[in-house]
Amino acid sequence: MNYEFVRTWISSGYFLSTSLLMEARKQGAEKALSFKHCSKKPCDCGAGSPAARRSSAPSAAGAGGDAAAPSVSRRAPRAAMLCRFASAGRSSAKLVAPLGCLVSRQKHTLPDLPYDYAALEPHINAEIMQLHHSKHHATYVNNLNVVEEKYKEALAKGDVTTQVSLQPALKFNGGGHINHTIFWTNLSPNGGGEPKGELMEAIKRDFGSFANFKEKLTALSVGVQGSGWGWLGYNKEQGRLQIAACANQDPLQGTTGLIPLLGIDVWEHAYYLQYKNVRPDYLKAIWNVINWENVSSRYATCKK
C-alpha cells in the first residue's frame, strides 16, 4: 500500500515542476564534474583541510597591517572552489532521490479485508461488501495507477499543462483509495457499542457526551448532498476532535487538515442494494459495526 505519498501530494496541492527537474539535472552535472577533481574525502589538493584553512587565514599580526600577506598557493582558491562544487553535488543527491522515487515507485494495490464479505451481516450484507471492495475500491486503485503513470510521462516531458490537468483525477482516485482503506479498518464484525479510555474522554470533552457525538455525526452524514463522507477527525493544532463532511472522494486530511479517525461512506454504492434510498437507516445500522479499537488506535497515534 502506497497511499501516504498521495496524501502528502494532495494535502500540499504541490506538483513537481520542470524548473525543479532542470535544477536537479544541473546540480547532478556539477556533481559529476566536481568529482573528477575532489572525492568525498578531504581533497588530495589540500583545499578545505585544516592545514589549508590555517594557511589561508590572516594572522593576528596581519590585523595590524604589519604582517606579510597570507601564504596561499595559486592552486588553493581553485581547489577550494572545486570542493564547494563537490559539496553542492553531494547535496543535490538529496534532491534527485525523491524524483527517482516517483519514477521507480511500486503500484498501488487493493488491500485485503480483515474479515469476510458476509462478516458484517445483517447490518451490511455480503453483496454490498463484495461489490464495494472488489469493484468500486478496485476501480479507484486501478485509475490511480493509470493517472500516476500519465503524470510521470508528463513530468518527464516537462509538460506542466498536462500535470495540472491530471490533478482532479489524482485527487478523486487517490482520495477514493485513501478513504476506503481507512473505512474497511473502521468496521468490524465485533464492533459496535461505545469507545473506551482516552477516546471516550475526548468525545465527552469535545461533544458533551457520546450520544451527542453520535447524533451530530449521523445528522452531518445524512445531510451530505449527493455523494461523500462523514468524518470524525483530530485537529492537531487545537488538540481536539472535530466532525466534518467531505464531498465525493475528497480526502479529509488533504482538504481540511484534520487527521482521519472514523469515516462513514455515504455514497449510494455503500448501502443502496440493502437500504435503497433510505440513507438514515443505513447510518443507524452502521454504528453496530464500528471498530472502536481501530478508531482509538488512530487517535492515540495522531496525538504522539
C-alpha positions as CSV (number, residue, x, y, z in Angstrom):
1,M,0.0,0.0,0.0
2,N,1.5,3.3,-1.0
3,Y,-1.1,6.0,-0.3
4,E,1.0,8.1,2.1
5,F,2.7,9.7,-0.8
6,V,-0.6,10.5,-2.4
7,R,-2.0,12.0,0.8
8,T,1.0,14.4,1.1
9,W,0.8,15.3,-2.6
10,I,-2.9,16.2,-2.4
11,S,-2.5,17.9,1.0
12,S,0.1,20.3,-0.2
13,G,-1.5,20.9,-3.6
14,Y,2.0,20.5,-5.0
15,F,3.4,19.1,-8.2
16,L,7.0,18.8,-9.3
17,S,7.8,21.4,-11.9
18,T,10.0,21.5,-14.9
19,S,12.3,24.0,-13.2
20,L,12.9,21.6,-10.3
21,L,13.9,18.9,-12.7
22,M,16.2,21.3,-14.5
23,E,17.8,22.3,-11.2
24,A,18.3,18.7,-10.2
25,R,19.9,17.9,-13.6
26,K,22.1,21.0,-13.3
27,Q,23.3,20.1,-9.9
28,G,23.8,16.5,-10.9
29,A,26.1,17.7,-13.7
30,E,28.1,19.8,-11.3
31,K,28.5,16.8,-9.1
32,A,29.8,14.7,-12.0
33,L,32.3,17.5,-13.0
34,S,33.5,18.2,-9.5
35,F,34.2,14.6,-8.5
36,K,36.8,14.5,-11.2
37,H,38.8,16.8,-9.0
38,C,37.6,16.1,-5.5
39,S,36.5,13.0,-3.7
40,K,34.0,12.8,-0.8
41,K,37.1,12.6,1.4
42,P,39.3,15.7,2.1
43,C,40.8,16.6,-1.2
44,D,44.2,15.5,-2.3
45,C,44.9,19.1,-3.3
46,G,44.6,20.0,0.4
47,A,41.8,22.6,-0.1
48,G,39.3,22.5,2.7
49,S,41.7,20.7,5.0
50,P,42.6,22.1,8.4
51,A,46.1,22.9,7.2
52,A,44.8,24.8,4.1
53,R,42.3,26.8,6.2
54,R,45.1,27.7,8.6
55,S,47.4,28.7,5.8
56,S,44.8,30.9,4.1
57,A,43.6,32.7,7.3
58,P,45.2,36.1,8.1
59,S,47.5,36.0,11.1
60,A,46.8,38.0,14.3
61,A,49.6,40.4,13.4
62,G,48.1,40.9,10.0
63,A,45.2,42.6,11.6
64,G,47.5,45.4,12.5
65,G,48.9,45.6,9.0
66,D,52.5,44.6,9.9
67,A,52.5,41.0,8.8
68,A,53.2,39.7,5.4
69,A,50.4,38.6,3.1
70,P,48.9,35.2,3.9
71,S,50.8,32.3,2.4
72,V,48.4,30.8,-0.1
73,S,49.3,28.9,-3.3
74,R,47.8,29.9,-6.6
75,R,46.2,26.5,-6.6
76,A,44.3,26.8,-3.3
77,P,41.5,29.1,-4.4
78,R,40.6,27.0,-7.4
79,A,40.8,23.8,-5.3
80,A,38.6,25.3,-2.7
81,M,36.1,26.3,-5.4
82,L,36.1,22.8,-6.7
83,C,35.5,21.4,-3.2
84,R,32.4,23.7,-2.9
85,F,31.1,22.3,-6.2
86,A,31.6,18.8,-4.8
87,S,29.7,19.7,-1.7
88,A,26.8,21.1,-3.9
89,G,26.9,17.9,-5.9
90,R,26.5,15.8,-2.8
91,S,23.6,18.0,-1.6
92,S,21.9,17.5,-5.0
93,A,21.6,13.8,-4.3
94,K,19.0,14.6,-1.6
95,L,17.0,16.4,-4.3
96,V,17.4,13.9,-7.0
97,A,16.5,10.9,-4.8
98,P,12.8,11.9,-4.4
99,L,12.5,12.4,-8.1
100,G,13.8,8.8,-8.6
101,C,11.3,7.5,-6.1
102,L,8.4,8.9,-8.2
103,V,9.7,7.0,-11.3
104,S,10.5,3.7,-9.5
105,R,7.6,3.6,-7.1
106,Q,5.5,0.4,-6.7
107,K,2.0,0.4,-8.0
108,H,-0.9,0.8,-5.5
109,T,-2.8,-2.4,-4.7
110,L,-6.2,-3.3,-3.3
111,P,-5.8,-4.1,0.4
112,D,-7.4,-7.3,1.7
113,L,-10.3,-7.0,4.0
114,P,-9.6,-8.1,7.6
115,Y,-12.9,-10.1,7.6
116,D,-15.2,-12.0,5.2
117,Y,-17.7,-10.2,3.0
118,A,-20.5,-11.6,5.0
119,A,-19.0,-10.8,8.3
120,L,-20.9,-7.6,8.8
121,E,-24.3,-9.0,8.2
122,P,-27.1,-8.3,9.0
123,H,-26.0,-4.6,9.2
124,I,-24.2,-4.6,5.8
125,N,-24.8,-7.6,3.6
126,A,-22.2,-9.6,1.7
127,E,-23.3,-8.5,-1.8
128,I,-22.7,-4.8,-0.9
129,M,-19.3,-5.6,0.7
130,Q,-18.2,-7.6,-2.3
131,L,-19.1,-5.0,-4.9
132,H,-17.9,-2.2,-2.7
133,H,-14.5,-3.7,-2.1
134,S,-13.7,-5.7,-5.2
135,K,-15.3,-3.4,-7.8
136,H,-15.5,0.2,-6.5
137,H,-12.4,0.4,-4.4
138,A,-10.5,-1.7,-7.0
139,T,-11.5,0.9,-9.7
140,Y,-10.0,3.7,-7.6
141,V,-6.8,1.8,-7.3
142,N,-6.6,1.0,-10.9
143,N,-7.4,4.5,-12.1
144,L,-4.9,5.9,-9.6
145,N,-2.1,3.8,-11.1
146,V,-3.1,5.0,-14.6
147,V,-3.2,8.6,-13.6
148,E,0.2,8.4,-11.9
149,E,1.7,6.8,-15.0
150,K,0.4,9.6,-17.1
151,Y,1.7,12.1,-14.6
152,K,5.1,10.5,-14.7
153,E,5.2,10.8,-18.5
154,A,4.1,14.5,-18.4
155,L,6.8,15.1,-15.8
156,A,9.5,13.6,-17.9
157,K,8.4,15.7,-20.9
158,G,8.2,18.9,-18.8
159,D,4.5,19.2,-19.8
160,V,3.2,21.3,-17.0
161,T,-0.2,21.8,-18.6
162,T,-0.9,18.0,-18.5
163,Q,0.4,17.8,-14.9
164,V,-2.1,20.4,-13.9
165,S,-4.9,18.8,-15.8
166,L,-4.3,15.5,-14.1
167,Q,-4.7,16.9,-10.5
168,P,-8.5,16.4,-10.3
169,A,-8.2,12.7,-11.3
170,L,-5.3,12.3,-8.8
171,K,-7.4,13.8,-6.1
172,F,-10.5,11.8,-6.9
173,N,-8.9,8.3,-7.3
174,G,-6.2,8.9,-4.7
175,G,-8.8,10.1,-2.3
176,G,-11.0,7.1,-3.0
177,H,-8.1,4.8,-2.3
178,I,-7.2,6.6,1.0
179,N,-10.8,6.8,2.2
180,H,-11.7,3.2,1.6
181,T,-8.5,1.9,3.1
182,I,-9.4,3.7,6.3
183,F,-13.1,2.7,6.1
184,W,-12.5,-1.1,6.0
185,T,-10.4,-1.0,9.2
186,N,-13.1,1.3,10.9
187,L,-15.5,-1.6,10.6
188,S,-15.5,-5.0,12.4
189,P,-18.0,-7.9,13.0
190,N,-17.1,-7.4,16.7
191,G,-17.7,-3.7,16.6
192,G,-20.5,-1.5,17.9
193,G,-21.1,-0.2,21.4
194,E,-19.1,2.7,22.7
195,P,-15.4,3.6,22.7
196,K,-13.3,3.4,25.9
197,G,-10.4,5.1,27.5
198,E,-8.8,8.3,26.1
199,L,-11.0,8.4,23.0
200,M,-14.2,8.3,25.1
201,E,-12.9,11.1,27.4
202,A,-12.1,13.2,24.4
203,I,-15.5,12.7,22.9
204,K,-17.2,13.7,26.1
205,R,-14.9,16.8,26.3
206,D,-15.5,18.0,22.8
207,F,-19.1,16.9,22.2
208,G,-20.6,16.7,25.7
209,S,-21.5,13.0,25.5
210,F,-21.2,10.0,23.2
211,A,-24.9,10.2,22.4
212,N,-24.5,13.8,21.4
213,F,-21.5,13.0,19.2
214,K,-23.3,10.1,17.5
215,E,-26.3,12.3,16.8
216,K,-24.2,15.1,15.3
217,L,-22.1,12.8,13.1
218,T,-25.2,10.9,11.9
219,A,-27.0,14.2,11.0
220,L,-23.9,15.5,9.2
221,S,-23.6,12.3,7.2
222,V,-27.3,12.2,6.3
223,G,-27.1,15.8,5.1
224,V,-24.3,15.2,2.6
225,Q,-25.6,16.3,-0.8
226,G,-25.1,13.7,-3.4
227,S,-22.1,11.5,-2.6
228,G,-19.4,11.9,0.1
229,W,-18.3,11.1,3.5
230,G,-18.9,11.9,7.2
231,W,-15.8,12.0,9.3
232,L,-14.5,12.2,12.9
233,G,-11.1,13.8,12.7
234,Y,-8.4,15.2,15.0
235,N,-7.4,18.8,14.9
236,K,-3.7,18.6,15.9
237,E,-3.2,22.3,16.1
238,Q,-6.1,22.8,18.5
239,G,-5.8,19.4,20.2
240,R,-9.4,18.4,19.9
241,L,-11.8,16.2,17.9
242,Q,-14.0,17.6,15.1
243,I,-16.6,16.3,12.7
244,A,-16.6,17.2,9.0
245,A,-18.2,16.2,5.8
246,C,-16.3,15.8,2.5
247,A,-17.8,15.7,-1.0
248,N,-17.2,12.9,-3.4
249,Q,-13.8,11.3,-2.6
250,D,-12.1,14.3,-1.2
251,P,-9.7,13.0,1.5
252,L,-10.2,14.5,4.9
253,Q,-6.7,15.4,5.8
254,G,-5.8,16.7,2.3
255,T,-8.8,19.0,2.2
256,T,-9.4,20.1,5.8
257,G,-6.1,19.3,7.6
258,L,-8.0,17.0,10.1
259,I,-6.4,13.7,10.8
260,P,-9.0,10.9,9.9
261,L,-10.1,8.7,12.7
262,L,-13.5,7.4,11.6
263,G,-15.0,7.7,8.2
264,I,-18.6,6.8,7.1
265,D,-19.1,6.3,3.4
266,V,-22.4,7.7,2.2
267,W,-22.1,7.1,-1.5
268,E,-25.1,5.1,-2.6
269,H,-22.9,2.1,-3.6
270,A,-22.2,1.7,0.1
271,Y,-25.8,0.9,1.0
272,Y,-28.4,1.1,-1.9
273,L,-28.7,-2.7,-2.5
274,Q,-29.8,-3.2,1.1
275,Y,-31.3,0.2,2.2
276,K,-32.4,1.6,-1.1
277,N,-32.5,5.4,-0.9
278,V,-33.1,5.5,2.8
279,R,-29.7,6.7,4.0
280,P,-30.7,7.3,7.6
281,D,-31.5,3.5,8.0
282,Y,-28.0,2.7,6.8
283,L,-26.4,5.2,9.2
284,K,-28.4,3.8,12.1
285,A,-27.2,0.3,11.2
286,I,-23.5,1.1,10.7
287,W,-23.0,2.1,14.3
288,N,-23.4,-1.6,15.2
289,V,-20.2,-2.5,13.3
290,I,-17.9,0.5,14.1
291,N,-14.5,-0.8,15.2
292,W,-13.7,1.4,18.2
293,E,-10.4,-0.3,18.9
294,N,-9.2,0.8,15.5
295,V,-10.5,4.4,16.0
296,S,-8.9,4.5,19.4
297,S,-5.6,3.3,18.0
298,R,-5.7,6.0,15.3
299,Y,-6.4,8.6,18.0
300,A,-3.5,7.5,20.2
301,T,-1.2,7.5,17.2
302,C,-2.1,11.0,15.9
303,K,-1.5,12.5,19.4
304,K,2.1,11.5,19.5
